[in-house]
Amino acid sequence: MIKKQIAECIGTFTLVLFGCGSAVIAGADIGLTGISFAFGLALIGMAYAIGPVSGCHINPAVSLGAVAAGRMQLSEAVQYIIAQVAGATLAALVLLLVLSGKADYSVAQNGLGQNGWGVGYLGEYSMVSAFVFEVVATFLFMIVILGATGKTAPAAMAGLAIGLALVVIHLVGINVTGVSVNPARSFGPALFAGTAALSQLWLFIVAPIIGAVAAGLLFKSGLLDADE
């Protein structure tokens, strides 16, 4: 289990550092498309790097979705989640340290790639819009994950399929919430980004878990699981 926890910590660290880093450091140069691919490519890289060790969940919602699908024990998922949150927190701290070296950087004004909604945040979508998007996007993301990692699916393609799904989700949703679909990814930056981000963090914990667990239960029912 310690190997799996180390892998999950490193994987989540990579996703948050390069995904959120692309938004805050390079966003003006690469745009929404570039940021979307940064998240997806980070996931693809980690899928092939640590997938053989831990399955590369790097996302508490994914781990709980796997529990709901009957592919993981809750006790193991809890240990995964601890590692994922630790990795995301460390990544946000490293990103903050890097950004602090820029003379005109202010976490209050420039942020840390945190998720959000409402007045002053990207497209200024409502809380309801943010909640619906995060539930539905995570549900569909989990469908891809469970389908691509099933026994009858081509294993070599799983990382690519899952990573590209994350790219598409970001292309559509960055202006809505910044895209979470991952409570750990939201937790790390929010911890250092200030009270506004922390006050909205609950949505990026609750909504992705609802979406992922719903997808897991659908597979558990056998309605979508080709292995059944």
BABAGU-290147 format. One record per residue (C-alpha): residue number from 0; chain; x, y, z. Coordinates in steps of 0.05 Angstrom, whole numbers, plus 5000, padded with zeros to 4 digits. Example, Ala and Ser with C-alpha at 12.3 -4.5 7.8 and 13.67 -1.06 7.14 Angstrom:
// residues 2
PT   k c east north   up
PT   0 A 5246  4910 5156
PT   1 A 5273  4979 5143
This chain:
// residues 228
PT   k c east north   up
PT   0 A 5000  5000 5000
PT   1 A 5057  5048 5014
PT   2 A 5079  5042 4941
PT   3 A 5009  5058 4918
PT   4 A 5004  5118 4965
PT   5 A 5071  5145 4940
PT   6 A 5048  5136 4868
PT   7 A 4982  5171 4881
PT   8 A 5016  5228 4917
PT   9 A 5066  5239 4860
PT  10 A 5012  5232 4807
PT  11 A 4966  5283 4840
PT  12 A 5025  5329 4852
PT  13 A 5041  5327 4778
PT  14 A 4969  5340 4756
PT  15 A 4961  5400 4801
PT  16 A 5030  5430 4791
PT  17 A 5027  5428 4715
PT  18 A 4953  5437 4706
PT  19 A 4943  5495 4753
PT  20 A 5013  5521 4736
PT  21 A 4995  5525 4662
PT  22 A 4935  5569 4680
PT  23 A 4972  5617 4726
PT  24 A 5041  5619 4694
PT  25 A 5026  5609 4620
PT  26 A 4952  5621 4613
PT  27 A 4959  5687 4576
PT  28 A 5004  5654 4524
PT  29 A 4971  5586 4514
PT  30 A 4898  5603 4526
PT  31 A 4842  5557 4548
PT  32 A 4861  5504 4496
PT  33 A 4932  5501 4522
PT  34 A 4909  5496 4594
PT  35 A 4861  5441 4576
PT  36 A 4916  5400 4543
PT  37 A 4963  5413 4602
PT  38 A 4914  5378 4649
PT  39 A 4901  5322 4600
PT  40 A 4973  5310 4581
PT  41 A 4994  5310 4654
PT  42 A 4943  5256 4668
PT  43 A 4964  5215 4607
PT  44 A 5037  5217 4629
PT  45 A 5020  5195 4699
PT  46 A 4973  5141 4675
PT  47 A 5030  5106 4640
PT  48 A 5081  5123 4695
PT  49 A 5043  5101 4757
PT  50 A 4983  5064 4728
PT  51 A 5018  4997 4738
PT  52 A 5030  5014 4811
PT  53 A 4965  5045 4835
PT  54 A 4918  5050 4775
PT  55 A 4931  5125 4773
PT  56 A 4867  5149 4806
PT  57 A 4900  5215 4829
PT  58 A 4829  5238 4846
PT  59 A 4787  5223 4908
PT  60 A 4723  5222 4868
PT  61 A 4752  5169 4822
PT  62 A 4773  5126 4882
PT  63 A 4703  5131 4912
PT  64 A 4673  5117 4844
PT  65 A 4715  5054 4840
PT  66 A 4688  5034 4909
PT  67 A 4617  5045 4884
PT  68 A 4632  5002 4823
PT  69 A 4658  4945 4866
PT  70 A 4729  4951 4841
PT  71 A 4760  4977 4906
PT  72 A 4751  4970 4981
PT  73 A 4733  5033 5020
PT  74 A 4791  5024 5067
PT  75 A 4839  5025 5008
PT  76 A 4804  5085 4978
PT  77 A 4813  5124 5043
PT  78 A 4888  5113 5040
PT  79 A 4889  5134 4967
PT  80 A 4851  5198 4984
PT  81 A 4900  5217 5039
PT  82 A 4957  5210 4990
PT  83 A 4920  5249 4936
PT  84 A 4904  5307 4981
PT  85 A 4975  5309 5006
PT  86 A 5002  5310 4934
PT  87 A 4954  5366 4914
PT  88 A 4972  5408 4975
PT  89 A 5047  5400 4963
PT  90 A 5038  5419 4890
PT  91 A 4999  5482 4907
PT  92 A 5053  5501 4957
PT  93 A 5108  5491 4906
PT  94 A 5069  5531 4854
PT  95 A 5059  5587 4904
PT  96 A 5133  5588 4920
PT  97 A 5151  5592 4846
PT  98 A 5100  5647 4832
PT  99 A 5123  5687 4893
PT 100 A 5189  5697 4856
PT 101 A 5154  5741 4805
PT 102 A 5155  5814 4825
PT 103 A 5084  5832 4806
PT 104 A 5050  5767 4828
PT 105 A 4995  5770 4881
PT 106 A 4956  5709 4902
PT 107 A 4897  5753 4917
PT 108 A 4896  5782 4847
PT 109 A 4927  5728 4803
PT 110 A 4902  5667 4842
PT 111 A 4932  5597 4844
PT 112 A 4889  5562 4792
PT 113 A 4833  5552 4843
PT 114 A 4763  5532 4823
PT 115 A 4703  5578 4834
PT 116 A 4640  5609 4806
PT 117 A 4600  5674 4809
PT 118 A 4616  5747 4801
PT 119 A 4689  5760 4787
PT 120 A 4706  5688 4769
PT 121 A 4719  5674 4695
PT 122 A 4652  5667 4659
PT 123 A 4614  5688 4723
PT 124 A 4567  5627 4720
PT 125 A 4519  5615 4778
PT 126 A 4528  5564 4834
PT 127 A 4473  5520 4803
PT 128 A 4509  5521 4736
PT 129 A 4575  5503 4771
PT 130 A 4543  5447 4811
PT 131 A 4508  5416 4750
PT 132 A 4570  5420 4707
PT 133 A 4614  5387 4760
PT 134 A 4565  5331 4773
PT 135 A 4553  5315 4700
PT 136 A 4625  5324 4677
PT 137 A 4651  5279 4733
PT 138 A 4597  5227 4718
PT 139 A 4618  5224 4645
PT 140 A 4692  5225 4663
PT 141 A 4682  5166 4710
PT 142 A 4644  5129 4655
PT 143 A 4705  5136 4610
PT 144 A 4751  5113 4666
PT 145 A 4711  5052 4685
PT 146 A 4699  5033 4612
PT 147 A 4771  5043 4591
PT 148 A 4799  5002 4649
PT 149 A 4750  4944 4644
PT 150 A 4777  4874 4634
PT 151 A 4755  4871 4562
PT 152 A 4781  4940 4543
PT 153 A 4849  4949 4508
PT 154 A 4893  4964 4568
PT 155 A 4946  5002 4528
PT 156 A 4895  5055 4507
PT 157 A 4865  5069 4575
PT 158 A 4911  5126 4594
PT 159 A 4903  5161 4527
PT 160 A 4827  5155 4529
PT 161 A 4821  5181 4600
PT 162 A 4870  5238 4588
PT 163 A 4835  5261 4525
PT 164 A 4768  5259 4562
PT 165 A 4797  5307 4613
PT 166 A 4820  5353 4557
PT 167 A 4749  5356 4529
PT 168 A 4719  5369 4597
PT 169 A 4767  5428 4607
PT 170 A 4754  5456 4537
PT 171 A 4680  5461 4555
PT 172 A 4683  5477 4628
PT 173 A 4741  5523 4645
PT 174 A 4698  5585 4639
PT 175 A 4644  5553 4683
PT 176 A 4685  5530 4744
PT 177 A 4757  5526 4722
PT 178 A 4741  5451 4721
PT 179 A 4751  5409 4782
PT 180 A 4721  5339 4773
PT 181 A 4773  5324 4827
PT 182 A 4766  5345 4900
PT 183 A 4841  5340 4912
PT 184 A 4857  5386 4853
PT 185 A 4809  5437 4883
PT 186 A 4832  5429 4955
PT 187 A 4906  5443 4944
PT 188 A 4901  5512 4910
PT 189 A 4841  5534 4953
PT 190 A 4882  5522 5016
PT 191 A 4929  5579 4996
PT 192 A 4884  5622 4952
PT 193 A 4844  5656 5007
PT 194 A 4775  5656 5039
PT 195 A 4734  5662 4976
PT 196 A 4764  5598 4947
PT 197 A 4756  5561 5013
PT 198 A 4684  5583 5020
PT 199 A 4667  5552 4953
PT 200 A 4709  5489 4962
PT 201 A 4650  5448 4987
PT 202 A 4619  5447 4917
PT 203 A 4683  5418 4887
PT 204 A 4683  5363 4938
PT 205 A 4609  5345 4938
PT 206 A 4592  5351 4864
PT 207 A 4649  5308 4836
PT 208 A 4636  5254 4888
PT 209 A 4562  5252 4869
PT 210 A 4579  5245 4796
PT 211 A 4633  5192 4805
PT 212 A 4593  5150 4853
PT 213 A 4532  5153 4807
PT 214 A 4575  5127 4749
PT 215 A 4604  5073 4794
PT 216 A 4535  5049 4815
PT 217 A 4514  5047 4742
PT 218 A 4573  5001 4727
PT 219 A 4559  4961 4790
PT 220 A 4488  4948 4764
PT 221 A 4517  4916 4702
PT 222 A 4481  4962 4654
PT 223 A 4546  4990 4625
PT 224 A 4598  4940 4648
PT 225 A 4622  4898 4589
PT 226 A 4657  4852 4639
PT 227 A 4590  4829 4668
